[in-house]
Amino acid sequence: MLKVVLILLLLEEKENSVWEIRARFIIELNQRDLSLLKKIQNFFGGIGRIYQNKAKNSFNYRVTKITDFKTILIPHFEKYKLLTQKGADFI
């Protein structure tokens, strides 16, 4: 199982009609591939966190800080273009 969400901007309405924007980069893999997720995290300089999803027997690597998007993730994907539909979705 491989699940990748490159950049997902979530616009959520909070109390008193205040809106919050969140960005997420997620790679989800089967629990047997935890070492690969750790290598990916290390490749990106240790940013983000790895979470376990016991219900799906998986782990996911998530980056949520806007500064990490601006300084690390976006420059990486601008330099190394994606070749699949994800590439077409990347803005």
C-alpha positions, 0 to 999 in steps of 0.5 A: 500500500502506498498513499501520497498526498503532496499538498493539501490545503484545508480551509476549515471554519472555526468558532466565530467564523474564523477560517484556518488554512492548513497544509499537509504532505503525507506519505502512507505506507504499510507498517513493514516499510517504516524504515523507508519512511524514516529514510524519507524523513531523514532525506528532507532534513528531519522535518515532519513526524511519523505516525502509526495508524493501527487500524490500517497497519500502516505508518504515515509521514506528515509535514504540516509546517508552512515554513517547511513547505516553502523552504524544503518541499516546494523547492524539491518538487519544483526541481524534481518534477513528478511524472504521474498524475500527481505531477499534473496536480502539483501547482 
